[in-house]
Amino acid sequence: MFGEGNAASSVFGWISIACWIVVYSPQIIENYQLESGEGLSLLFIYVWLLGDVCNLVGAVMAGLLPTVIILGVYYTLCDTVLLCQVYYYRWKRQTRRHVVPAHIPGEVSEETCLIANNRPADPSERLVPSITRIFVRYLAAVSFVSAAGVAAYCISNWLPNDDISPAVPDTKLDWHVQVIGWTSATAYLGARLPQIVKNFKTRCEGLAPGLFVFSILGNATYALSIIAASRDTDYLIRNASWLAGSGLTVFLDILVLSQFFYYGCISGQRGWIDRVPA
């Protein structure tokens, strides 16, 4: 019975890792294409960064596997990349404003071209994906990432391992790790709130839904990997902070996705998300 639980825990764990490796990519690409990071709340990134730093410190203090620590470093670097994008594109816009020379009224200049290019295009002339196409695209991406996680588990199972006995979940409480864990959980939960508030103002423009799609799957499978390992009360109490940080965050991420599709639907007349030319 324990062996089956350990296998299920490993499968969920590998799927979670696969999700977290790609979770930042959609937003980083979105920022690059738009040359702007204004779709993201800075407070969201900073608080998420705090959660990732706490996760990294907790992994080091708990003496977890080097791969877990390397992933913690990777998450922290990705948060930093998002912050750098926001500030870099802000600086770039400020520089453009200062270097554009004055022009004679009525004369076509680089500035007037930029202004013209920034005006909303006619929805009938814009090739934008429908909600159905977006759903199918992300369903395919989620399926691929999940399959990659299962494949990683199978590969790790085939590799030679001298220790054939399953590891017994540790139920010993370390209050230092617990403080770090609950701080991380609070940060992950709190980070979503400023983003949700900002979405009411920006209507989710500049925000990549993939960031939250993979976050939902990553958090859900991470929580399942903990529960599948053992349902022992002491073990669950010891991991309560990680369960709370993952499980409760899923509901907030679902709320963000709901905002995205809601504003996408009501903005259809502007061709933002669900108007596809015939």
Secondary structure, 3 states (H helix, E strand, C coil): CHHHHHHHHHHHHHHHHHHHHHCCHHHHHHHHHHCCCCCCCHHHHHHHHHHHHHHHHHHHHCCCCHHHHHHHHHHHHHHHHHHHHHHHHHHHHHHHHHHCCCCCCCCCCHHHHHHHHHCCCCHHHCCCCCHHHHHHHHHHHHHHHHHHHHHHHHHHHHCCCCCCCCCCCCCCCCHHHHHHHHHHHHHHHHHHHHHHHHHHHHCCCCCCHHHHHHHHHHHHHHHHHHHHHCCCHHHHHHCHHHHHHHHHHHHHHHHHHHHHHHHHHHCHHHCCCCCCCC
